[in-house]
Amino acid sequence: MSNLLSFISTNRRAVFFYILLFIGSFSMYKVYGYGVRELAVLSNYLFFVLLYNYLRPVFYIVYLYFAALTTYAFVSWYITWDFNEYALLALFQTNTQEFTEYVTSLPLELYVKATSIFILQLVVIYFGWLHASNQSKTGGKVLLFSRKRSLIFILVSLLIIVYSVVGKINKLPGKFSEPKNLELTQVYTISMLVKSYNMYKGFTSMIQQIDAYKTKPSWEIASVNPKYKTYVIVLGESARKDFFSAYNFPLNTSPFLNQVKGTIYNGYVSYASSTPVSIHYSFYYYNKAKGKTELENNVINLAKSAGFNTAWISAQARFSQWDTSATLLSKFADYSWFRTSHYVHSVFDKDLLPIFDQYLTQTDSEDKPRIIVLHTNGSHPYPCHRLYQDVTFNYINKSLSCYVQTIRQTDDFLAQVTQIIQKHTDSYSLMYFSDHGLMISNLEDKEKTYIHHAATSKQNFDIPLVVINSDDQEHKVVNFRQINLNFLAGFSQWTGISYKQVSLPDFWKGTTEPLILAKQYTIRDYNALIDNPAPTNNITSNKK
């Protein structure tokens, strides 16, 4: 201790550097939006202290690398979860125009904050070099401890660093079996680029597969008897069925669906609890006998071959790890529209409405039937970012109140879509469903209760399914048992398309087969999943 006090009194520049280093390493931790975990903050700091004292050339390289990566990660966190993949994909593909569009769409505030973070890290490096240079000239010590105590310091520091990461992951669901848990620790800065590059490789591989199949479906069309002129699918995101008042949620979250003349289907289950897998297996035909997906036989390609005009209009980013399947599916459509910016606030669901209206106007005069898919932002585990409405519900905490509001926002969106369709035609059918649900955790602590992706509860897979036809005369609720792995059959029967090679089972009567989920899940039997109902006690709403 006396050596340390002596060091402080005679090395004020060194003390200033170590304080500055602490601030810099702390900022690296905080830019990800984590709560302050003292051990994690300390481990970050000790990691750089070790490098500076014992591997100084490596310190400069590693710290500069982390400074750049942290700035990049801050941009990702500030904007949206998919910025990494969206921007990097453009860079990997050397698409200068698209990458320029991404960069110029960023708000000035973001540039200021990101630049400030990076400059802070450069200042840390500069004062570290200044301190080492000064000590070298004067013959003073740069090491924080004597060499006899260095081994103890190194061992203790390494134990703290390892325990900080391992201890955090061990407290998370799935522990080390869930790779995404690494993203909730300091390792995130390293894993994010690896994940981005792997996503790019997977995306380009799928692009090549799709291009190989961009011919007609292998199924021949036997007959086409559409009942309506216009068919619209509204694809929701992360919307739990039990949060809609149309499915008996106690708050009035879906006044339109509560009373609309149409059919509410209760008992629809998603094959997967993630967007790409759910969309892939519901919109493409899965050949159970062969155990593989027939990419050429998908809802858009089949409708197009049957003589429909096809369109895919999306509030999602074109390049995103979450929506790769949707992006590739849109390549089959006659018309597709995606937001041009990766910035999550650049396009809300309501911004699809004028694009949708314009497309209907352009195709009103054509004799062909038409199918339009509207892919929304929906809800998601970070729902406050998805809102353009004020939060008028008071449910558990702020985040859950936002989630409830996204359900109401979706209901309002469906009402507006219906109004636009009715302006153009009196012959239509509108279908709405979500890709998957979510799970609620930490119910014992109101302030820490949150909603998230998982695969262990029924509510991760329970999804709403609603069909509204122009000639419906009443509001109906139909209880049935069905999984979206069979959706292509339902789509074909809905649009009046039949095929020569296959006879698909009647989707709308439900299924008696076991509801078996995607292969990657530990529990694949839907009935074996736990129940995770939405809390209904002590909830209020400001809605009149």
Secondary structure as UniProt FT lines:
FT   HELIX           2..10
FT   HELIX           12..30
FT   TURN            31..33
FT   HELIX           38..54
FT   HELIX           56..79
FT   TURN            81..82
FT   HELIX           83..92
FT   TURN            93..94
FT   HELIX           96..104
FT   HELIX           108..138
FT   HELIX           147..170
FT   TURN            173..174
FT   HELIX           175..177
FT   HELIX           179..184
FT   TURN            186..187
FT   HELIX           188..212
FT   STRAND          221..224
FT   STRAND          230..236
FT   HELIX           241..243
FT   HELIX           245..247
FT   HELIX           255..259
FT   STRAND          262..269
FT   HELIX           275..283
FT   STRAND          284..287
FT   TURN            288..291
FT   STRAND          292..298
FT   HELIX           299..305
FT   TURN            306..307
FT   STRAND          309..317
FT   TURN            321..322
FT   HELIX           324..330
FT   TURN            331..332
FT   STRAND          335..339
FT   TURN            344..345
FT   HELIX           349..351
FT   HELIX           352..363
FT   TURN            364..365
FT   STRAND          370..375
FT   HELIX           383..386
FT   STRAND          393..394
FT   HELIX           398..424
FT   STRAND          428..434
FT   STRAND          439..441
FT   TURN            443..444
FT   HELIX           446..448
FT   STRAND          450..452
FT   HELIX           458..460
FT   STRAND          465..469
FT   TURN            470..471
FT   STRAND          475..483
FT   HELIX           484..486
FT   HELIX           487..495
FT   STRAND          497..499
FT   HELIX           507..509
FT   TURN            519..520
FT   HELIX           526..528
FT   STRAND          540..541
//
